[in-house]
Amino acid sequence: MTAVVIDGREVARASRARTAQRAQAFKDQHGHAPGLATILIGNDPASEVYVRNKRRLATEAGLVDVHHHLSADVAEETVAQLIDDLNADVNVSGILLQLPLPKGLDRAGLIDRISPAKDVDGLTTVSQGRLARGVSGLRPCTPAGVIELLDTAGVAIEGAHAVVVGRSELVGHPAAELLLRRSATVTIAHSRTSDLAAVASTADILVAAAGIPALIGRDHVKPGAAVVDVGIHRTDSGLIGDVRFDEVSDVAGWITPVPGGVGPMTIAALLSNTVTAAESLTR
């Protein structure tokens, strides 16, 4: 068996095109485009690249780019005041605080400072509570992207057994919640799960989000399963994921590559969330 490779770049391109249409319709109705505010603190090279890409694609989709780059030694009170100002700015629809933050800043406190109505990353306590309760709200971008990839590929979620390998609040838990909301039976596993291969290989849908390079191999995958690789790791030979792609693609039914799988979907979901936030704020 050779797996169907789910092209995240193509799916993300189509998603961004739909977002651009929605942004133009919003601008036509309200006289201004939705605005995405990004806050970058410090000079982490990877974060700078991520934010640059987010800003470029936001602009291409017709969103207003509102960017703030603060020094690594910025006072927490200054960041908090900036978030308060952006919360009050009617021209800003969404606020993204780029992670990780420099040491000494209260990550959880600053995230929760963001208004849930503008929490386009879906990371505030209120946003995560709404997800857990099944209440409408802005959903975390990477898990939302995972669901869109599965839907686009035609993978049946309802009634499937999904195993999410990873328990982070950024990906693992919200991915499991979104799959549950789509009527999958969900198991959360992790790197310390006893006999992880035995658990993972029961999955019709396997989401690898443990953050451990090449963790998932052939023995972890049920023949014909859909395998979504959320991991991304820089090595001397290039980027790799949590899944051993060449090995697993011989047994899986569908698989996402790294790079070019989930990564582009994260930004696409962020842009879609920004327009959704703008639409909600003007109702």
Contacts in CASP RR format, 6 or more apart in sequence:
PFRMAT RR
TARGET T0000
AUTHOR 0000-0000-0000
METHOD contacts of the structure
MODEL  1
MTAVVIDGREVARASRARTAQRAQAFKDQHGHAPGLATILIGNDPASEVY
VRNKRRLATEAGLVDVHHHLSADVAEETVAQLIDDLNADVNVSGILLQLP
LPKGLDRAGLIDRISPAKDVDGLTTVSQGRLARGVSGLRPCTPAGVIELL
DTAGVAIEGAHAVVVGRSELVGHPAAELLLRRSATVTIAHSRTSDLAAVA
STADILVAAAGIPALIGRDHVKPGAAVVDVGIHRTDSGLIGDVRFDEVSD
VAGWITPVPGGVGPMTIAALLSNTVTAAESLTR
1 223 0 8 1.000
1 224 0 8 1.000
1 250 0 8 1.000
1 251 0 8 1.000
1 252 0 8 1.000
1 253 0 8 1.000
2 249 0 8 1.000
2 250 0 8 1.000
3 224 0 8 1.000
3 227 0 8 1.000
3 248 0 8 1.000
3 249 0 8 1.000
3 250 0 8 1.000
3 251 0 8 1.000
3 252 0 8 1.000
3 253 0 8 1.000
3 254 0 8 1.000
3 255 0 8 1.000
4 153 0 8 1.000
4 253 0 8 1.000
4 254 0 8 1.000
4 255 0 8 1.000
5 249 0 8 1.000
5 254 0 8 1.000
5 255 0 8 1.000
5 256 0 8 1.000
5 257 0 8 1.000
6 149 0 8 1.000
6 152 0 8 1.000
6 153 0 8 1.000
6 228 0 8 1.000
6 254 0 8 1.000
6 255 0 8 1.000
6 256 0 8 1.000
6 257 0 8 1.000
6 261 0 8 1.000
7 257 0 8 1.000
7 260 0 8 1.000
7 261 0 8 1.000
8 149 0 8 1.000
8 256 0 8 1.000
8 260 0 8 1.000
8 261 0 8 1.000
8 262 0 8 1.000
8 263 0 8 1.000
8 264 0 8 1.000
8 265 0 8 1.000
9 260 0 8 1.000
9 261 0 8 1.000
9 264 0 8 1.000
11 148 0 8 1.000
11 149 0 8 1.000
11 152 0 8 1.000
11 264 0 8 1.000
11 265 0 8 1.000
11 268 0 8 1.000
12 263 0 8 1.000
12 264 0 8 1.000
12 265 0 8 1.000
12 267 0 8 1.000
12 268 0 8 1.000
13 264 0 8 1.000
15 148 0 8 1.000
15 265 0 8 1.000
15 268 0 8 1.000
15 269 0 8 1.000
15 271 0 8 1.000
15 272 0 8 1.000
16 57 0 8 1.000
16 60 0 8 1.000
16 61 0 8 1.000
16 268 0 8 1.000
16 271 0 8 1.000
18 272 0 8 1.000
19 61 0 8 1.000
19 268 0 8 1.000
19 271 0 8 1.000
19 272 0 8 1.000
19 275 0 8 1.000
20 60 0 8 1.000
20 61 0 8 1.000
20 62 0 8 1.000
22 272 0 8 1.000
22 275 0 8 1.000
22 279 0 8 1.000
23 33 0 8 1.000
23 34 0 8 1.000
23 61 0 8 1.000
23 62 0 8 1.000
23 63 0 8 1.000
23 275 0 8 1.000
24 33 0 8 1.000
24 62 0 8 1.000
26 33 0 8 1.000
26 34 0 8 1.000
26 275 0 8 1.000
26 278 0 8 1.000
26 279 0 8 1.000
26 282 0 8 1.000
27 33 0 8 1.000
27 62 0 8 1.000
30 282 0 8 1.000
32 64 0 8 1.000
32 91 0 8 1.000
33 62 0 8 1.000
33 63 0 8 1.000
33 64 0 8 1.000
34 63 0 8 1.000
34 64 0 8 1.000
34 93 0 8 1.000
34 94 0 8 1.000
34 274 0 8 1.000
34 275 0 8 1.000
34 277 0 8 1.000
34 278 0 8 1.000
35 58 0 8 1.000
35 63 0 8 1.000
35 64 0 8 1.000
35 65 0 8 1.000
35 66 0 8 1.000
35 91 0 8 1.000
35 92 0 8 1.000
35 93 0 8 1.000
35 94 0 8 1.000
35 274 0 8 1.000
35 278 0 8 1.000
36 54 0 8 1.000
36 55 0 8 1.000
36 58 0 8 1.000
36 63 0 8 1.000
36 64 0 8 1.000
36 65 0 8 1.000
36 66 0 8 1.000
36 92 0 8 1.000
36 93 0 8 1.000
36 94 0 8 1.000
36 96 0 8 1.000
36 120 0 8 1.000
36 270 0 8 1.000
36 271 0 8 1.000
36 274 0 8 1.000
37 66 0 8 1.000
37 67 0 8 1.000
37 68 0 8 1.000
37 86 0 8 1.000
37 89 0 8 1.000
37 92 0 8 1.000
37 94 0 8 1.000
37 95 0 8 1.000
37 96 0 8 1.000
38 51 0 8 1.000
38 54 0 8 1.000
38 55 0 8 1.000
38 65 0 8 1.000
38 66 0 8 1.000
38 67 0 8 1.000
38 68 0 8 1.000
38 96 0 8 1.000
38 98 0 8 1.000
39 68 0 8 1.000
39 70 0 8 1.000
39 79 0 8 1.000
39 82 0 8 1.000
39 83 0 8 1.000
39 86 0 8 1.000
39 95 0 8 1.000
39 96 0 8 1.000
39 97 0 8 1.000
39 98 0 8 1.000
40 47 0 8 1.000
40 48 0 8 1.000
40 51 0 8 1.000
40 67 0 8 1.000
40 68 0 8 1.000
40 69 0 8 1.000
40 70 0 8 1.000
40 98 0 8 1.000
41 69 0 8 1.000
41 70 0 8 1.000
41 71 0 8 1.000
41 72 0 8 1.000
41 74 0 8 1.000
41 79 0 8 1.000
41 98 0 8 1.000
41 101 0 8 1.000
41 102 0 8 1.000
41 105 0 8 1.000
42 69 0 8 1.000
42 70 0 8 1.000
42 71 0 8 1.000
42 72 0 8 1.000
42 102 0 8 1.000
43 72 0 8 1.000
44 100 0 8 1.000
47 98 0 8 1.000
47 99 0 8 1.000
47 100 0 8 1.000
50 98 0 8 1.000
51 67 0 8 1.000
51 98 0 8 1.000
53 267 0 8 1.000
54 96 0 8 1.000
54 267 0 8 1.000
54 270 0 8 1.000
55 65 0 8 1.000
55 67 0 8 1.000
57 267 0 8 1.000
57 268 0 8 1.000
57 271 0 8 1.000
58 65 0 8 1.000
58 271 0 8 1.000
58 274 0 8 1.000
59 65 0 8 1.000
61 271 0 8 1.000
63 271 0 8 1.000
63 274 0 8 1.000
63 275 0 8 1.000
64 91 0 8 1.000
66 86 0 8 1.000
66 89 0 8 1.000
66 91 0 8 1.000
66 92 0 8 1.000
68 82 0 8 1.000
70 78 0 8 1.000
70 79 0 8 1.000
70 82 0 8 1.000
72 102 0 8 1.000
73 102 0 8 1.000
76 104 0 8 1.000
76 105 0 8 1.000
76 106 0 8 1.000
76 110 0 8 1.000
79 105 0 8 1.000
79 110 0 8 1.000
80 110 0 8 1.000
80 113 0 8 1.000
83 95 0 8 1.000
83 97 0 8 1.000
83 110 0 8 1.000
83 113 0 8 1.000
83 114 0 8 1.000
84 113 0 8 1.000
86 92 0 8 1.000
86 94 0 8 1.000
86 95 0 8 1.000
86 118 0 8 1.000
87 95 0 8 1.000
87 113 0 8 1.000
87 114 0 8 1.000
87 115 0 8 1.000
87 118 0 8 1.000
92 118 0 8 1.000
93 118 0 8 1.000
93 120 0 8 1.000
93 274 0 8 1.000
93 275 0 8 1.000
93 277 0 8 1.000
93 278 0 8 1.000
93 281 0 8 1.000
94 118 0 8 1.000
94 119 0 8 1.000
94 120 0 8 1.000
94 273 0 8 1.000
94 274 0 8 1.000
94 277 0 8 1.000
94 278 0 8 1.000
95 114 0 8 1.000
95 115 0 8 1.000
95 118 0 8 1.000
95 119 0 8 1.000
95 120 0 8 1.000
96 120 0 8 1.000
96 121 0 8 1.000
96 270 0 8 1.000
97 110 0 8 1.000
97 111 0 8 1.000
97 114 0 8 1.000
97 121 0 8 1.000
99 107 0 8 1.000
100 107 0 8 1.000
101 107 0 8 1.000
101 110 0 8 1.000
111 121 0 8 1.000
111 123 0 8 1.000
111 124 0 8 1.000
112 124 0 8 1.000
112 125 0 8 1.000
112 126 0 8 1.000
114 124 0 8 1.000
116 124 0 8 1.000
116 126 0 8 1.000
116 127 0 8 1.000
116 130 0 8 1.000
116 137 0 8 1.000
116 138 0 8 1.000
117 277 0 8 1.000
117 280 0 8 1.000
117 281 0 8 1.000
118 277 0 8 1.000
118 281 0 8 1.000
119 126 0 8 1.000
119 127 0 8 1.000
119 138 0 8 1.000
119 277 0 8 1.000
120 138 0 8 1.000
120 141 0 8 1.000
120 270 0 8 1.000
120 273 0 8 1.000
120 274 0 8 1.000
120 277 0 8 1.000
121 138 0 8 1.000
121 140 0 8 1.000
121 141 0 8 1.000
121 270 0 8 1.000
121 273 0 8 1.000
122 128 0 8 1.000
122 131 0 8 1.000
122 138 0 8 1.000
122 139 0 8 1.000
122 140 0 8 1.000
122 141 0 8 1.000
122 273 0 8 1.000
123 140 0 8 1.000
123 169 0 8 1.000
123 170 0 8 1.000
127 137 0 8 1.000
127 138 0 8 1.000
127 139 0 8 1.000
127 140 0 8 1.000
128 140 0 8 1.000
128 169 0 8 1.000
128 173 0 8 1.000
128 174 0 8 1.000
129 135 0 8 1.000
130 136 0 8 1.000
130 137 0 8 1.000
131 137 0 8 1.000
131 139 0 8 1.000
131 140 0 8 1.000
131 174 0 8 1.000
131 177 0 8 1.000
131 178 0 8 1.000
132 177 0 8 1.000
134 181 0 8 1.000
138 273 0 8 1.000
138 276 0 8 1.000
138 277 0 8 1.000
139 174 0 8 1.000
139 178 0 8 1.000
139 269 0 8 1.000
139 273 0 8 1.000
140 170 0 8 1.000
140 171 0 8 1.000
140 174 0 8 1.000
141 265 0 8 1.000
141 266 0 8 1.000
141 267 0 8 1.000
141 269 0 8 1.000
141 270 0 8 1.000
141 273 0 8 1.000
142 170 0 8 1.000
142 171 0 8 1.000
142 175 0 8 1.000
142 230 0 8 1.000
142 262 0 8 1.000
142 263 0 8 1.000
142 265 0 8 1.000
142 266 0 8 1.000
142 269 0 8 1.000
143 171 0 8 1.000
143 172 0 8 1.000
143 174 0 8 1.000
143 175 0 8 1.000
143 177 0 8 1.000
143 178 0 8 1.000
144 178 0 8 1.000
144 265 0 8 1.000
144 269 0 8 1.000
144 272 0 8 1.000
144 273 0 8 1.000
145 262 0 8 1.000
145 265 0 8 1.000
145 266 0 8 1.000
145 268 0 8 1.000
145 269 0 8 1.000
146 175 0 8 1.000
146 178 0 8 1.000
146 207 0 8 1.000
146 228 0 8 1.000
146 230 0 8 1.000
146 262 0 8 1.000
146 265 0 8 1.000
147 157 0 8 1.000
147 178 0 8 1.000
147 179 0 8 1.000
147 182 0 8 1.000
148 265 0 8 1.000
148 268 0 8 1.000
148 269 0 8 1.000
149 228 0 8 1.000
149 256 0 8 1.000
149 261 0 8 1.000
149 262 0 8 1.000
149 265 0 8 1.000
150 157 0 8 1.000
150 205 0 8 1.000
150 226 0 8 1.000
150 228 0 8 1.000
151 157 0 8 1.000
153 226 0 8 1.000
153 254 0 8 1.000
155 205 0 8 1.000
155 226 0 8 1.000
155 254 0 8 1.000
156 204 0 8 1.000
157 179 0 8 1.000
157 182 0 8 1.000
157 183 0 8 1.000
157 184 0 8 1.000
157 205 0 8 1.000
158 182 0 8 1.000
158 183 0 8 1.000
158 184 0 8 1.000
159 183 0 8 1.000
159 184 0 8 1.000
159 185 0 8 1.000
160 184 0 8 1.000
160 185 0 8 1.000
160 204 0 8 1.000
160 205 0 8 1.000
161 184 0 8 1.000
161 185 0 8 1.000
161 186 0 8 1.000
161 187 0 8 1.000
161 202 0 8 1.000
161 203 0 8 1.000
161 204 0 8 1.000
161 205 0 8 1.000
162 176 0 8 1.000
162 179 0 8 1.000
162 184 0 8 1.000
162 185 0 8 1.000
162 186 0 8 1.000
162 187 0 8 1.000
162 203 0 8 1.000
162 204 0 8 1.000
162 205 0 8 1.000
162 206 0 8 1.000
162 207 0 8 1.000
163 186 0 8 1.000
163 187 0 8 1.000
163 188 0 8 1.000
163 189 0 8 1.000
163 199 0 8 1.000
163 200 0 8 1.000
163 202 0 8 1.000
163 203 0 8 1.000
163 205 0 8 1.000
163 206 0 8 1.000
163 207 0 8 1.000
164 172 0 8 1.000
164 175 0 8 1.000
164 176 0 8 1.000
164 179 0 8 1.000
164 186 0 8 1.000
164 187 0 8 1.000
164 188 0 8 1.000
164 189 0 8 1.000
164 207 0 8 1.000
164 209 0 8 1.000
165 189 0 8 1.000
165 190 0 8 1.000
165 191 0 8 1.000
165 193 0 8 1.000
165 196 0 8 1.000
165 200 0 8 1.000
165 206 0 8 1.000
165 207 0 8 1.000
165 208 0 8 1.000
165 209 0 8 1.000
165 210 0 8 1.000
165 215 0 8 1.000
165 216 0 8 1.000
165 242 0 8 1.000
166 172 0 8 1.000
166 188 0 8 1.000
166 189 0 8 1.000
166 190 0 8 1.000
166 191 0 8 1.000
166 209 0 8 1.000
166 210 0 8 1.000
166 211 0 8 1.000
167 173 0 8 1.000
167 188 0 8 1.000
167 190 0 8 1.000
168 209 0 8 1.000
171 209 0 8 1.000
171 230 0 8 1.000
172 188 0 8 1.000
172 207 0 8 1.000
172 209 0 8 1.000
173 188 0 8 1.000
175 207 0 8 1.000
175 209 0 8 1.000
175 230 0 8 1.000
176 186 0 8 1.000
176 188 0 8 1.000
179 186 0 8 1.000
179 205 0 8 1.000
179 207 0 8 1.000
180 186 0 8 1.000
184 205 0 8 1.000
187 199 0 8 1.000
187 202 0 8 1.000
187 203 0 8 1.000
189 196 0 8 1.000
189 199 0 8 1.000
189 200 0 8 1.000
190 210 0 8 1.000
191 210 0 8 1.000
191 212 0 8 1.000
191 215 0 8 1.000
193 199 0 8 1.000
196 215 0 8 1.000
196 220 0 8 1.000
197 217 0 8 1.000
197 219 0 8 1.000
197 220 0 8 1.000
200 206 0 8 1.000
200 216 0 8 1.000
200 220 0 8 1.000
200 221 0 8 1.000
201 219 0 8 1.000
201 220 0 8 1.000
201 221 0 8 1.000
201 222 0 8 1.000
202 222 0 8 1.000
203 221 0 8 1.000
203 222 0 8 1.000
203 225 0 8 1.000
204 222 0 8 1.000
204 225 0 8 1.000
204 226 0 8 1.000
205 225 0 8 1.000
205 226 0 8 1.000
205 228 0 8 1.000
206 216 0 8 1.000
206 220 0 8 1.000
206 221 0 8 1.000
206 222 0 8 1.000
206 225 0 8 1.000
206 226 0 8 1.000
206 227 0 8 1.000
206 228 0 8 1.000
207 228 0 8 1.000
207 230 0 8 1.000
208 215 0 8 1.000
208 216 0 8 1.000
208 227 0 8 1.000
208 228 0 8 1.000
208 229 0 8 1.000
208 230 0 8 1.000
208 231 0 8 1.000
208 241 0 8 1.000
208 242 0 8 1.000
208 243 0 8 1.000
209 230 0 8 1.000
209 231 0 8 1.000
209 242 0 8 1.000
210 231 0 8 1.000
210 242 0 8 1.000
211 230 0 8 1.000
211 231 0 8 1.000
211 233 0 8 1.000
211 242 0 8 1.000
212 242 0 8 1.000
213 233 0 8 1.000
213 235 0 8 1.000
213 240 0 8 1.000
213 241 0 8 1.000
213 242 0 8 1.000
214 240 0 8 1.000
214 241 0 8 1.000
214 242 0 8 1.000
214 243 0 8 1.000
214 244 0 8 1.000
215 242 0 8 1.000
215 243 0 8 1.000
216 227 0 8 1.000
216 229 0 8 1.000
216 242 0 8 1.000
216 243 0 8 1.000
216 244 0 8 1.000
216 248 0 8 1.000
217 243 0 8 1.000
217 244 0 8 1.000
217 247 0 8 1.000
217 248 0 8 1.000
218 244 0 8 1.000
218 247 0 8 1.000
218 248 0 8 1.000
218 250 0 8 1.000
218 251 0 8 1.000
220 248 0 8 1.000
221 227 0 8 1.000
221 248 0 8 1.000
221 251 0 8 1.000
221 252 0 8 1.000
222 251 0 8 1.000
223 251 0 8 1.000
223 252 0 8 1.000
223 253 0 8 1.000
224 251 0 8 1.000
224 252 0 8 1.000
224 253 0 8 1.000
224 254 0 8 1.000
225 251 0 8 1.000
225 252 0 8 1.000
225 253 0 8 1.000
225 254 0 8 1.000
226 252 0 8 1.000
226 253 0 8 1.000
226 254 0 8 1.000
226 255 0 8 1.000
227 243 0 8 1.000
227 248 0 8 1.000
227 252 0 8 1.000
227 253 0 8 1.000
227 254 0 8 1.000
227 255 0 8 1.000
227 256 0 8 1.000
228 255 0 8 1.000
228 256 0 8 1.000
228 262 0 8 1.000
229 241 0 8 1.000
229 242 0 8 1.000
229 243 0 8 1.000
229 245 0 8 1.000
229 255 0 8 1.000
229 256 0 8 1.000
229 257 0 8 1.000
229 258 0 8 1.000
229 261 0 8 1.000
229 262 0 8 1.000
230 242 0 8 1.000
230 262 0 8 1.000
231 241 0 8 1.000
231 242 0 8 1.000
231 243 0 8 1.000
231 258 0 8 1.000
231 262 0 8 1.000
232 239 0 8 1.000
232 240 0 8 1.000
232 241 0 8 1.000
232 258 0 8 1.000
232 259 0 8 1.000
232 263 0 8 1.000
233 239 0 8 1.000
233 240 0 8 1.000
233 241 0 8 1.000
239 258 0 8 1.000
239 259 0 8 1.000
240 258 0 8 1.000
241 258 0 8 1.000
243 255 0 8 1.000
243 258 0 8 1.000
245 255 0 8 1.000
245 257 0 8 1.000
245 258 0 8 1.000
248 255 0 8 1.000
249 255 0 8 1.000
256 262 0 8 1.000
END
